[in-house]
Amino acid sequence: MRFNYGKIFLLGFGFFGVSVIWATYNAFVPIFLSEKFGLQPALIGFFMTLDNIAALLIQPPVGAWSDRLRTPIGRRMPFILIGAPIGAIAFGLIPLAAVLPLFVACTTTLLLSMAFWRTPVVALMPDITPSQNRSQANGIINFMGGVGSIIAFLGGAMLYDINPAYPFWFGSGLVILAALMVFLFIREPKVNEDSQEERPSMLTSLKFVLADTDRSALRVLLAIFFWFVAYNAVEAFFTLYAKNHLQFSESGGTRLLGQLSLFFVLFALPSGYLGSRIGRRVTILIGIVIMTLCLLLMYFTPVATLTTVLTTLPILGEVPVIGLILMIVGIGWACININSLPMVVDMTTVAYLGTYTGLYYLFSTLAAIAGPIINGWIIQLSGKDYSTTMVAAPFFMVLAFIMMLGVRRGEAAPLQGVGEKIS
C-alpha cells in the first residue's frame, strides 16, 4: 500500500465536518446556556459534558463494530452516511430552541449522531495509510480539521453578529458537503477475509492494554486523558472567560479561538513531519511544555496586558497579546494532537485498528467529561472569577508529561509494519 496525499486530503473532509460542528458548538453553546437559559458555571460545565458522556458509551463499541462490519460500500462508510445527515439537521435546530428541554433534545440528537460516525471516519486514516506515514497523514487530516475550526470560529463570529442561528446553519451545510466528499472520493481497501486473526471487542482490547507489561499503551492513553482534560477545561469556558474576564464580545472571544486554530493548522503538517523526524514521543513532550508555559502565562498576566492590541490582520482582525499567546498554544497543541493517534494505532495490529481508535476516543472522551466539570466547579467556587479558567489545565499537562516519559513504543513502524498488513 502506497501513501497517497490526495486521498488523505479528501479523507480530511470528514474530520473537517466534525471540527466545524464542535468548534461552533463549543464557542456558542456556553453563551446560550449562560445568557439565554441562565445556568450557573457548574451546570454549564456539566452540560458541556453531556455529549461526551453519550459518546463514551457509543464511540468505542462503534469502532469495534466497524472493524467487523462488511457491506458493499465498506465497513466505515455506512456509519458516515447515517450519522452525518442526522447530526447536521439536529445542529441546525439548536439555536431555534426557545426552552431548555427542547435545547437538550436537539443537542442530545446531535451528540448521538456525531458519536456514531466520528470513530469510523477517523479509523479510515490507518486503513488507507502505511504505518511510517501515519503522522504525516494525521497532520493532513488535522490540517483539514483545523481549517474547519477556523471557518467555524472566524466565519461563525461574523455570522453570529448578523444572526446567532447563522453559524449553526452554515455548519450544517458544511457537514453534509464534507460527508459527501468522503463518500464520493474515498474507496475503502478490501480486508483480507482469509485472515484467522480474531477481531477483539473494545473491552478485550482494554484488558490487553492493562495486562501489557510494557505499559506503553496504558501510559499514552493516560497521557491523552490528562492533556484532553486540560484542553477541554479551557475550551468549554473560553468564550465566557473572554467575555467576563477580558471584557470581549461573544464574537471577539470566538475570534481568539480562531487565531489559535489558524496556527494549529499552519503547524499540523510540520508537526507530522517533526514526529517522523525526531520521534512522536519527543514531539509530544515539546508540545506539552509549550502549552503548559502558555497557560500559566495567561493566568498570571494582567488583563490590561492580555488585551493590549499588537496588530490588526486581514480576516483575523485585531490580535491582542492573548491572541499571540493562543497562536503559540496552537503550535503546541499541533505537536501533541497530530502525533498521539498514530502512536496509539501503531501499538497494535490491523484487526485492532478501529478498536484502538475507539480506545483513543474512550480516554479523550472521559477527559472531555472531566475537564469542563472540574473547571465549572473551580469557577463557581471562586465566585465566578473566570480567570480561574486557566488554573487546572497546567496541572494536568504536567501529569501528561510524566506519563509520556515512560512511553517506549508507538513510533512509526518500518515498511513491513502494521500498515503493510492491510491489503
PyMOL commands that set and color helices and strands:
alter all, ss='L'
color gray80, all
select helices_A, chain A and resi 5-36+41-47+50-68+77-96+100-128+131-162+166-185+202-211+216-235+238-244+250-266+268-278+280-300+303-306+321-345+350-381+386-390+392-405+418-421
alter helices_A, ss='H'
color red, helices_A
select strands_A, chain A and resi 309-313+317-320
alter strands_A, ss='S'
color yellow, strands_A
deselect
rebuild
show_as cartoon
